[in-house]
Amino acid sequence: MIDWRWTLPRILAVFLITRLLVLAVAFAAETTQPPPPQDVIVDARPILTSLTSWDGRYYTSIAADGYHADPSYGPDYAFYPGYPIAVRALSLLTLGDIDLAAVLVANGAFLLLLVALYALSTRYLDRERSLLALWFFALAPGAVAYGLAYSESVFVLCLVLAFLAMERRQVWLAGIALALATLTRVPGILFGLPLLMLLVSQEGYRPTRRWLPFLLAPAVLVGHYAVLWWVTGDPLAAVSAQTYWHTDPVLDQSGALIEGATPTTAFGSEHLALGVAPPWMTWLWLGVLGFSTFLLVYFRPDRIPLPYAAVAVLAIATVFLSMSWMSSPRFLAVAWPFAWVLANRRSRWGRGAVLTAFALVQVVLLWLAFSWQLAP
């Protein structure tokens, strides 16, 4: 049994301290750095300017108006609807303030995610290490997205709930949570594989009616593609949108090509190539990817079941499948089993060094995002 009286205040401390870190960097960037071009500001209010930037402007636009067949800044149907739907629903309580609702949904989901992840962690770690895993998870470099108007916190919350339900043999709840994850981010359906591995480890390889909930995720995905077909006239609109975001050139106001820029690395149009990564960032991305890959060595089936190692492998695979290298820390932050591996390390100095390094890298990524130099 989980002692929630001991646990909840400590989880709340993880949440508040990491949220204060995000807010502090946002405040510092907004008060010391030049503002972005007016045509790329989503919300002119302090802090919300930073928290709703980059991909956040697409999510809030979808929440406000739905998908657009011919949007101004690339096809917004590259983004999945689960998170915008939640934002639109909460906006009823924020009196129609979509941007505020987007930030509240992301951070509220992150708090719930910490609670759910702790409950899942205690199945394999003691309570102190389960809490330590939350720190590793919340301070991971790519965890910057959990404080922004991004879909990551909702996505990972759905995944963790799916695994928690499967651990408790509640297959229909697991299937529903996986379907919601699939409706929230592109790689959601891929994580059905480790869930199926967990089911097989519990009940064997022979298919039964308890496998039926796993059909919900592909059904939701087909339904989403059907809606996009109706909106755009393209049955593969989501695939086409991903291609656009990685290949189409970006032009400035005069029509000249911004060299080396694509819609994933540029933002705005006032002769300003926002989001072009400095050379040293390549080494940082490779370092995060290499460190995550190295941690696979420490997965031990006697401590952490193989389905969770599969979660980590899939997170790494999404980096290569997406070919979006600058978002690799964000994609890798999804893999909470990495936090379990780190929490299991015996060396206090080693754990402290990794936590410190994580926090420093997260601050750097937050600063680059809030000073309009690089998308998270």
Secondary structure, 3 states (H helix, E strand, C coil): CCCHHHHHHHHHHHHHHHHHHHHHHHHHHHHHCCCCCHHHCCCCCCCHHHHCCCCHHHHHHHHHHCCCCCCCCCCHHHCCCHHHHHHHHHCCCCCCCHHHHHHHHHHHHHHHHHHHHHHHHCCCCCHHHHHHHHHHHHHCHHHHHHHCCCCHHHHHHHHHHHHHHHHCCCHHHHHHHHHHHHCCCHHHHHHHHHHHHHHHHHHCCCCCHHHHHHHHHHHHHHHHHHHHHHHHCCCCHHHHHHHHHHHCCCECCCCCECCCCCCCCCCCCCCCCCCCCCHHHHHHHHHHHHHHHHHHHHCCCCCCCHHHHHHHHHHHHHHHHHCCHHHHHHHHHCCCHHHHHHHCCCCHHHHHHHHHHHHHHHHHHHHHHHCCCCCC
